[in-house]
Amino acid sequence: MAISPFYVSQTLPIMALTLTDDTGAAINLTGATLSLTIHNTQTGQDTAGAGTWDITSPTTGQATYAWAASDTEVAGQFTLYVKVAYSGGTAFADPISWQVLAT
């Protein structure tokens, strides 16, 4: 999904993802909780995403993330990590390269 570049303070468009496993099959998100880690590749700092997740179609692995203003307050190069947590364990989606430009 092309979500880059963003600009400082940009919160739209909402990120829409279909989470799949290594075979390309959709990850069933029924009962899952999603979280986002924003890793600054220049400083090494990790920040928890402050936006809101919505699992739009659990059985087909579809979810959206509405960005919070604090998610885009720093310009730089980032890697996004989506964590999928179930009561019985945790999985991670493939990392996403992301860039935020100064306005």
N, C-alpha and C positions, 0 to 999 in steps of 0.2 A: 504494500500500500504506500503510495506516495503522500507523505505528510510533511515533507521538508522542502524548502525551508519555511519556518515560521519567523515572525518578528517579535521582538520584546513586547509583551502585553497582549499578544494575539491569543484568542481563545477559541476561534472558529477556523476551520470546520471541526466538528466533533470527530474524533477518531473512531472509525468503524473497522472492526477486525473479525475475521473468521479464523478461529484457532484450530490448527490441524496438527496431527502427529507427524512423525517422520515419513509415513507412507502416504501422507496427503489426506488421510481420513479425518473427518471432523472430530474434535474432542468434545465429548458430552459434558456440558457445563451444569447439568442438573445437580443442585445441591452445592455448587462451588461458590467460593468467594474469590473475587479478583482484586489484585492490587498492582500498582505500578511503581517501579523504581526508576528514577531518572539519574543515570550515571554521567557525570561530567568527565569526558575523556581527557580534558586538558588538566584538570585539577585532581581527578580521582575521587571527588566527592560524590556520595550517593544521597539523593533526596527522595523521600516518599512523595509520590504524586498526591496532590490534594484535591483532585477533581473527583467526579462521580462516575462509577461504573453502572451500566445497565446491561444485563444479560438479556438480549432481545429474542434469541431463539436457542434455548439451551441444548436441544438435541442436535442442532447443526453447528454448534460452536460459535455462534455469532454474538458479539457484544459491542457496546459503544462506550467510549470514555469522553466525558465532557470536561475539557481542560479548566483548571482553576487559574486565576491570574498569577498566582505564585509559581505555577509550573513553568511559566514563560518569562519570568522577571530577569533572567540572566542570559546574555548572549553567549553562544559557544557551540561546541560540538558535543553531542550527547549520544548515549546508547540507552534505549528504553528496554526494560525487562518487565514482562507481564508474568506475574505469579498466579497460578491457579491452585487454590487450596481447597481440599476436600477433608472431611472428617477423618479419612484414612490415610492421608498423605498429601504431598505437594508436587506440582509439576511446573515447569517454566516453558513459556512459548519461546520461539527463536527470537534473539535480540533484534531490535529495530534501530538503524542509524537515523539520527535526527539532528537538525541544525536550527538554531535560533539566531537570527541576525539582529544587530542593533538597528534601531529605527532612525 
